[in-house]
Amino acid sequence: MTYRLEQKKSRAIAQYTPKETAEQKRKEIKNYIEVKRDSAIFYLAPSVTDENGEQMMSLSIDEVVVVAKSRTLPERKGKVMIDFVITLPKELQGNCQSVSVIPWLHKFGKDVPLQELSIRGGLFSRVQKRNYWQFERYKEVFNPDSVRLGRAFEKFIKYPYPEGVRLDSIVENRGKISYFYTQEVSTQGEGKKMLITLQGAVLALDGSSYRLPPADTLQYNISSMLSFIDTTTRYVTRVIEKYAVVNDRNHLSFKVNSTAIIDTLGGNSLQLERIENLMDKLINQYEFHVDSIILTASASPEGTFQRNATLAKERAYSLRKYLVGKFGDEVDSLICVKWIAEDWDELQRLIGKDECITNKEGILAIIRSAKEQDKRETMIKTKFPTEYRYIKENLYPLLRSVNFKYDLRRVGMVKDTIHTTEPDTLYARGVELLESRQYLKAISILGEYKDRNSAITLMSLGYDAEAYAVLLEQPATAKTEYLKAVLCSRLGKTDEGRELFIRACNLDETLEYRGKLDPEISKLLEIK
């Protein structure tokens, strides 16, 4: 059945027509049904109802023709709306045939199939319906398992119904069908162009098939504001200090009343490795010289204050001895040992931010009012026993800590501070994200700068009023005036937008040519 198509080499044809011609063509076609679904808008040809109550399109199918509504697509909120017309010709359609056409969108580095259009002949559809009826009857009579059911489907259903299609219609009379196809497409990470091609096939009841030759490629240029990005390197002033301090807090586990460093106890191995890595990094780097290392150990309030002071002191010296054994005499002269018997200041901070403690104000009042440390714990334990158990189990371990304070001095620096200018790497990252159309990530960086690039990002996200406000604060260059003209077009300020465009062209004559290709500027120029 498809031999005649192969002989004629029937193929798809893609062509552009001016916007006015496309609009006039739409007006000439009567009784089209406009359907809106999600972001898509499409039109169905008029239909009739047969004696079985089934709706059929009253138009029929010569060759596939794709007619572009516009070659230039304005980007809005990181998306463009692709719009074209597919015309299915008469010779590709028959009563015993099914025609499927799939538009393919070719974006930068990616090929994406759009939803299929399926046109089935009347007899072809009735054969499909009969096959599905036979399959359903088989299931009712034999109640097969999944394996037999799959085999039965392959046996009975020779022509499955299409799934996930944009249009699925049945026609009885051959003729020509035009279908207006629109699709919203994300531009994130894409280049400046998108391409549309057609793929399709004709399947006949005798088992023959014919694959449509490829159509001419339609090219869509994305009209975005990215060509106005300011790529000038932005610099930031950084203050370099001669002196620097590095603080490091660690938690080591000790046996009860013991001061020995045991690397296999609890999480000590990881904590000791962390301490050693940081110390090695700071001592052996070249930018700073280590003037001193202050090692401060602290204990929890369990037991007497005097006993805790002794434990904290001996544990500090024990750790110092351990580190001297690892690094040698180099750290022996650098480490200064200090200790805190009971770190009540840290305990108050931990209690203040812990949401599980209900009577935290009462507990904090006891800590602040009781001058003798040994009485504080007893008072808390007596008045708030439940909270005390929670604090002892969850907060006390955090008080058994070892703090390191590294005092550093920049090598070769005489003055206490130096002001230096260097490239703003964060801003450069924001521009990079903008250029790749990752607008949400870009605005998180560029939003605070409030310059032309942040305005372009806001425009691309659809925040036109905010972008206009940012551009009002910028110097009146050709590019900023042009961008404001585009925003005026979006915001309905036509007179102001036209004046801004003329001003931009006076500053840069090349923008006049761009404006004629820009749909939003063209909208301003059409208004008299």
C-alpha positions in Angstrom: 0.0 0.0 0.0 2.9 2.4 0.7 4.7 1.5 -2.6 3.3 4.5 -4.4 4.7 6.8 -1.7 8.2 5.3 -2.1 7.9 5.7 -5.9 6.9 9.4 -5.6 9.4 9.9 -2.8 6.8 11.9 -0.9 8.5 14.0 1.6 8.1 16.7 4.2 8.6 20.3 3.2 9.6 23.0 5.7 9.3 26.6 4.8 8.9 30.0 6.3 6.2 32.5 5.5 5.9 36.2 6.8 4.0 36.6 10.0 1.2 38.5 8.1 0.7 35.6 5.7 0.5 33.1 8.5 -2.1 35.3 10.4 -4.1 35.7 7.2 -4.0 31.9 6.6 -5.4 31.3 10.0 -8.3 33.8 9.4 -9.2 32.1 6.1 -9.6 28.7 7.7 -13.1 28.6 9.1 -14.5 26.7 12.2 -11.1 25.8 13.7 -11.4 24.8 17.4 -8.8 26.4 19.6 -7.6 24.2 22.4 -5.4 25.3 25.3 -3.6 22.8 27.5 -0.8 23.7 29.9 1.6 25.9 28.0 0.5 24.7 24.6 -2.1 26.2 22.2 -3.2 24.3 19.1 -6.1 24.2 16.7 -8.2 21.3 15.4 -9.9 21.1 12.1 -13.7 20.8 12.0 -15.1 17.4 12.7 -18.2 15.3 11.8 -19.9 12.4 13.7 -20.5 9.1 11.9 -23.3 6.6 12.5 -21.4 5.1 15.4 -21.1 8.4 17.2 -17.4 8.7 16.6 -15.9 12.1 15.7 -13.9 12.4 12.5 -12.0 15.3 11.0 -13.8 16.4 7.8 -10.6 17.6 6.1 -8.2 15.3 4.6 -4.4 14.9 3.9 -0.7 15.9 -0.3 2.6 16.4 1.6 3.8 17.6 4.9 4.5 21.3 5.0 5.8 23.1 8.0 5.2 26.9 8.1 6.9 29.0 10.6 5.0 31.8 12.3 8.2 33.6 13.3 11.9 33.1 12.9 12.8 35.2 16.0 11.5 34.2 19.4 11.5 36.6 22.3 12.7 35.0 25.6 10.5 35.4 28.6 11.2 34.0 32.1 13.9 31.7 30.6 11.5 30.2 28.0 10.4 30.8 24.4 7.2 29.8 22.6 7.9 27.9 19.3 5.1 28.2 16.9 4.7 26.6 13.4 2.1 25.0 11.2 2.2 21.4 10.0 0.2 20.7 6.8 -0.4 17.0 6.1 -0.9 16.4 2.3 -3.4 14.3 0.6 -1.1 11.6 -0.9 0.2 10.6 2.6 -3.3 9.7 3.8 -5.5 6.7 3.1 -8.4 4.8 4.5 -6.2 1.8 5.3 -3.2 3.8 6.6 -2.0 5.6 9.7 0.3 8.7 9.4 2.4 9.8 12.3 4.5 13.0 12.4 6.9 13.9 15.2 8.5 17.4 15.3 12.0 17.2 16.7 13.5 20.1 18.6 17.3 20.4 18.2 18.8 22.5 21.0 22.4 23.1 21.8 23.8 19.5 22.2 20.4 17.9 22.7 17.7 16.5 20.4 14.2 16.4 21.9 11.1 14.8 20.4 7.9 16.8 20.8 4.5 15.3 21.0 3.4 13.2 18.0 0.5 14.0 15.6 -1.4 10.8 14.6 -3.9 10.7 11.7 -5.6 7.3 11.1 -7.8 6.2 8.3 -11.3 5.1 9.0 -10.8 1.4 8.1 -7.4 1.4 9.9 -9.1 2.6 13.0 -11.8 0.0 12.8 -9.3 -2.8 12.5 -7.5 -1.4 15.6 -10.8 -1.4 17.5 -11.6 -5.0 16.4 -8.1 -6.2 17.5 -8.5 -4.6 20.9 -11.9 -6.1 21.3 -10.5 -9.6 20.6 -7.7 -9.0 23.1 -10.2 -8.0 25.8 -12.4 -11.0 25.1 -9.3 -13.3 25.4 -8.6 -11.8 28.8 -12.1 -12.3 30.0 -12.3 -16.0 28.9 -8.8 -17.3 29.8 -7.7 -14.9 32.6 -4.0 -15.4 31.5 -0.9 -14.7 33.6 1.4 -11.8 32.8 3.6 -13.9 30.4 0.6 -15.2 28.4 -1.0 -11.8 28.5 2.0 -10.2 26.9 2.1 -12.9 24.1 -1.6 -12.4 23.5 -1.1 -8.7 23.2 1.6 -9.2 20.5 -0.7 -11.7 18.7 -3.9 -9.7 18.7 -2.7 -6.0 18.7 -0.8 -5.5 15.4 -1.4 -1.8 15.4 -1.3 -0.4 19.0 -3.0 2.9 19.8 -0.5 5.8 19.9 0.3 7.1 23.4 1.3 10.6 24.6 0.3 12.2 21.4 -0.6 15.9 20.8 -3.3 15.0 18.2 -4.9 11.7 17.5 -7.7 11.9 14.8 -9.6 9.7 12.5 -10.4 10.8 8.9 -12.6 9.1 6.2 -12.1 11.5 3.3 -8.7 12.4 1.9 -7.8 16.1 1.8 -5.5 18.6 3.4 -5.1 19.2 7.1 -3.3 22.1 8.7 -2.3 22.0 12.3 -1.0 25.0 14.3 1.7 23.7 16.7 2.9 25.7 19.7 5.3 24.5 22.4 6.9 26.3 25.3 10.6 25.5 25.5 13.2 26.2 28.2 16.3 28.1 27.1 18.4 27.3 30.1 22.0 26.5 29.1 21.2 26.7 25.4 22.8 28.7 22.6 21.2 31.4 20.5 19.5 29.1 18.1 16.9 26.2 18.1 16.1 24.0 15.1 12.9 22.2 14.2 12.8 19.1 11.9 10.1 16.6 11.1 10.2 12.8 11.3 7.4 10.5 10.5 6.1 7.3 8.9 3.1 5.9 7.1 1.9 2.4 8.3 -0.6 0.4 6.2 -2.8 -2.6 7.1 -0.9 -4.9 4.7 2.1 -4.5 6.9 4.0 -2.2 4.6 5.5 1.1 5.9 7.1 4.2 4.5 9.4 6.5 6.5 9.1 10.1 5.5 12.3 11.7 4.2 13.6 14.5 6.5 12.1 17.9 6.0 14.0 21.1 5.6 15.2 22.5 8.9 13.5 25.5 10.5 15.9 27.7 12.4 14.7 29.9 15.3 16.8 32.7 16.7 16.3 33.4 20.4 15.9 37.1 21.0 17.4 37.5 24.5 19.2 40.3 26.3 22.4 38.2 26.8 24.2 40.1 24.0 24.0 43.2 26.3 25.9 41.5 29.2 28.7 43.6 30.6 31.8 41.3 30.4 34.2 43.9 31.9 36.1 42.4 34.8 34.9 43.8 38.1 37.4 44.3 40.9 37.0 44.3 44.6 39.3 45.8 47.2 40.6 43.4 49.8 42.2 44.3 53.1 45.2 42.1 53.9 46.0 41.9 57.6 49.5 41.3 58.9 48.2 39.2 61.8 45.7 36.4 61.7 44.1 34.1 64.2 42.8 30.6 63.6 40.6 29.0 66.3 39.9 25.3 66.4 37.6 23.4 68.9 37.9 19.7 69.4 36.3 17.1 71.8 38.3 14.3 73.2 37.1 11.5 75.4 38.9 10.5 78.6 38.2 7.7 81.1 36.7 8.7 84.4 39.3 10.6 86.5 42.0 9.8 83.8 44.2 12.2 81.8 45.7 9.7 79.4 45.3 10.3 75.7 43.8 7.0 74.3 43.3 7.2 70.5 41.0 4.2 70.4 38.5 5.6 72.9 35.3 7.0 71.4 35.9 9.3 68.5 39.4 10.2 69.6 41.1 8.8 66.5 39.2 11.2 64.2 39.6 14.2 66.5 43.4 13.6 66.9 43.8 13.2 63.2 41.9 16.5 62.6 44.1 18.3 65.2 47.3 16.9 63.6 46.3 17.8 60.0 45.4 21.4 60.9 48.6 21.9 62.9 50.8 20.4 60.1 49.1 22.6 57.5 49.6 25.8 59.5 53.2 25.1 60.6 54.4 24.1 57.1 52.7 26.7 55.0 54.7 29.6 53.6 52.3 32.6 53.7 52.2 32.9 57.5 54.6 32.3 60.4 53.1 30.7 63.5 54.0 32.9 66.5 52.3 30.9 69.2 49.7 28.1 69.8 47.5 28.4 72.9 46.1 25.1 74.0 43.1 25.4 76.4 41.5 22.3 77.9 38.2 22.4 79.8 36.1 20.0 81.9 32.4 19.6 82.7 31.0 20.6 86.1 30.7 17.0 87.4 32.6 16.7 90.8 34.3 19.5 92.7 35.7 22.6 91.1 39.2 21.8 92.4 39.2 18.3 91.0 37.9 19.5 87.6 40.7 22.2 87.5 43.3 19.5 88.1 41.8 17.2 85.4 41.6 20.1 82.9 45.2 21.1 83.5 46.7 17.6 83.4 44.7 16.7 80.2 46.0 19.9 78.6 49.6 18.9 79.4 48.9 15.3 78.3 47.7 16.5 74.9 50.7 18.9 74.6 53.0 15.9 75.3 51.2 13.9 72.7 51.6 16.6 70.0 55.3 17.2 70.9 55.8 13.5 70.3 54.2 13.8 66.8 55.9 17.1 65.7 59.0 17.3 67.8 60.7 20.3 69.4 59.1 22.6 66.7 55.8 22.8 68.6 57.4 22.3 72.1 58.3 26.0 72.1 55.1 27.2 70.4 52.4 25.6 72.6 51.3 27.5 75.6 49.0 25.5 77.9 45.9 26.9 79.6 42.9 25.3 81.2 39.3 26.0 82.4 38.1 24.0 85.3 34.3 24.3 84.4 33.3 26.2 81.3 30.1 27.7 82.6 30.0 30.4 79.9 29.9 27.7 77.2 27.2 25.8 79.1 25.0 28.9 79.3 25.4 29.4 75.5 24.4 25.7 74.9 21.4 25.9 77.2 20.2 29.1 75.6 20.0 27.7 72.1 18.7 24.2 73.1 14.9 24.0 72.4 14.6 20.7 74.4 15.2 22.4 77.7 11.8 23.8 79.0 13.0 25.7 82.2 16.1 27.2 80.7 15.4 30.7 82.2 15.3 29.2 85.7 18.5 27.3 85.1 20.3 30.3 83.6 19.2 32.4 86.6 20.8 29.9 89.0 24.1 29.9 87.0 24.2 33.7 87.1 23.3 34.1 90.7 25.2 31.3 92.5 28.8 32.6 92.9 30.3 29.3 94.1 30.6 26.8 91.2 30.1 23.7 93.4 26.7 25.0 94.5 25.4 25.7 91.0 25.3 22.1 89.9 23.6 20.9 93.1 21.0 23.7 92.9 20.1 22.8 89.3 20.0 19.1 90.1 17.7 19.7 93.1 15.3 22.2 91.5 15.2 20.8 87.9 16.1 17.1 88.0 14.7 16.2 84.6 16.5 19.1 82.9 19.7 18.3 84.8 19.7 14.7 83.5 19.3 16.0 79.9 22.1 18.5 80.4 24.4 16.0 81.9 23.8 13.4 79.1 23.8 15.8 76.1 25.6 19.1 77.0 28.3 18.1 79.5 30.2 16.0 76.9 30.5 19.2 74.7 32.2 21.0 77.6 35.1 18.5 77.7 36.9 20.2 74.9 40.3 21.3 73.8 40.6 24.7 72.0 43.5 25.7 69.9 44.3 29.4 69.1 46.9 29.8 66.4 48.5 33.3 66.3 49.8 33.9 62.8 52.0 36.6 61.3 52.2 37.2 57.5 55.7 36.5 56.2 57.6 39.6 54.8 54.8 42.1 55.7 55.9 45.3 57.5 52.7 47.3 57.8 49.8 46.0 59.8 47.3 46.3 56.9 47.6 46.5 53.1 44.7 47.3 50.7 44.9 45.4 47.4 42.6 45.2 44.4 41.8 41.8 42.8 39.2 40.4 40.4 35.8 39.7 42.0 35.5 36.0 41.4 32.0 35.7 42.9 30.7 38.3 40.4 32.5 36.5 37.6 30.7 33.3 38.6 27.4 35.1 38.5 28.1 36.4 34.9 29.0 32.9 33.9 25.7 31.6 35.2 23.9 34.4 33.4 25.6 33.5 30.1 24.5 29.9 30.4 20.9 31.1 31.1 20.8 29.7 34.7 18.9 32.8 35.8 17.8 31.7 39.3 21.3 30.8 40.3 22.7 34.0 38.6 20.3 36.3 40.4 21.3 34.9 43.8 24.8 36.3 43.1 24.2 39.3 40.9 21.1 40.6 42.6 23.1 42.6 45.2 25.2 44.4 42.7 22.3 46.2 41.1 24.1 46.9 37.8 23.3 46.2 34.1 23.9 42.4 34.5 21.6 42.1 37.5 18.9 44.0 35.5 19.4 41.6 32.5 18.9 38.7 34.9 15.8 40.2 36.3 14.4 40.8 32.8 15.1 37.2 31.9 13.1 36.0 34.9 10.2 38.3 34.1 10.8 40.8 36.9 10.5 43.7 34.5 9.5 46.5 37.0 12.4 45.6 39.2 14.8 45.5 36.3 13.6 48.9 35.1 14.2 50.4 38.5 17.8 49.1 38.5 18.5 50.5 35.0 17.2 53.9 36.0 20.2 54.2 38.4 22.7 53.3 35.6 24.6 55.7 33.3 22.7 56.5 30.1 24.6 54.4 27.6 23.3 53.0 24.3 22.8 49.5 25.8 21.1 50.7 29.0 18.7 52.9 27.0 17.9 50.0 24.7 17.2 47.7 27.6 14.9 50.3 29.1 13.1 50.6 25.8 12.5 46.8 25.8 11.2 47.0 29.4 8.9 49.9 28.5 7.5 47.7 25.7 6.7 45.0 28.3 5.3 47.5 30.8 3.1 49.3 28.3 5.1 52.5 28.4 5.0 52.8 24.6 5.8 56.5 24.2 8.7 56.4 26.6 10.0 53.2 25.1 10.0 54.7 21.6 12.0 57.7 22.8 14.5 55.5 24.6 15.0 53.4 21.5 15.7 56.5 19.4 18.1 57.7 22.0 19.9 54.4 22.0 20.2 54.5 18.2 21.6 58.0 18.3 24.3 56.6 20.7 24.9 53.5 18.7 23.6 53.2 15.1 23.9 49.4 15.0 21.0 49.1 17.5 18.6 50.4 14.8 19.2 47.2 12.8 18.8 45.0 15.9 15.6 46.8 16.9 14.0 45.8 13.6 14.7 42.1 14.4 13.6 42.4 18.0 9.8 41.6 18.4 9.5 43.8 21.5 11.1 46.8 19.8 9.1 46.2 16.6 6.0 46.4 18.7 7.0 49.9 19.8 7.7 51.0 16.3 4.4 49.7 14.9 2.4 52.0 17.2 1.8 55.4 15.6 
